[in-house]
Amino acid sequence: MHAIILNIATTADFQIEVFESDLDHIHFLIRYIPRLSVTQIVRKLKQETTYHIWRSVHRNFLFSHFWKEHTFWTDGFFVCSIGEASPDTIRQYIISQG
């Protein structure tokens, strides 16, 4: 998943500065241009990673768990801006989640 997400970002209008994953979620620090919405970024990441993961060697495993729909992610997501926190503080928090 890590390689897929980094590959998506190479052709996107946003930069993933840092990300770490837990068992059931991913933390990102993303820099993006103002004309993009957070929803557009999340949609792109979810759609493209789902497409790639279903084409991978894990297809049979996924099919046994997601037999009704070829999905991978939940519908929702949580987003917040860094506000008054420094980017380095947020970066360290995300790194500590790995």
N, C-alpha and C positions, 0 to 999 in steps of 0.2 A: 504494500500500500504506500509505503514511504516513497519508493521510486516512482510510482504512478503519479502521486500528487506533485512531486518535484517536476516531473515531465510536463504535467498540465500547466504548471506555473511558468514554464519557459516560454510558452506561446500566449500567455494571458496578459491582460492589462493590470495585473497586480503582482506584488512580490510577497512571497512567504518568507518572512524574516527568520522565524523559528517555529517549529511545531514538535509536539510530543504526543504520544498516544498512551491511553490507559486501556484497560480491558474493554471498555464499551464506549469510549469517546476520545476525541482529539482536541487538543488545545492549539490554537494558531495565534501568531502575531503577524498580521498582514498589513502591508502598506499598499494603498490603492488610490487611484485618481478619483477626484470628486464626481465625475460623471457616472461612475459605477455605483450601484447600490450593493449593500451587504448581501441582500437576497440574491442578486445576480451572481455574486462570487460563490456563495454557498451552493446555489443551484448548479453552477458549472462544475464545482468540485464533486458534488454528489452524483450528478449525471454521468460525468466522464469516468469517475472511479468505478461506478456500478457497471458501466459498459465494459471497461477493461477487466474487472474482476470476473465477470461472467464469461469472458472469452478465455480466461486463463485455465491452468491445469486444475484449479479448484472448482470447476463447474459442477462436477458430480457431488461434491460435498455441499455446495451451496444449494443445489437442486433438492437435496434431501431435507434441508431446513426451510427453504423458501419455495416450496413446490407450487404454491398458488400463483405467485407473481415473481418475476425476476427482479427482485429488489435487493437492497443491501442496507440502506440507511433508514432511520426513522424519518418521519415527516418534519419534525421540529428541529430547532437549533436555538442556541443562546448566544447573544452577541452583546458586548459592551465596549465602549471606547475606553482608552486608558485614562482619560480625564486628567486629574492632577498628578497621577502617578508617573514616574519617569519610565521611559521605554526600557531602561535597564532593569528596573524592578519587575516589570511585567515579563521581560525575557527570562529572568532568573526564576520566576514563579513557574513559567511554562516548562523550562528545563527540568525543574524539580519534580514535575508530574510524570516523567519518563521512568 
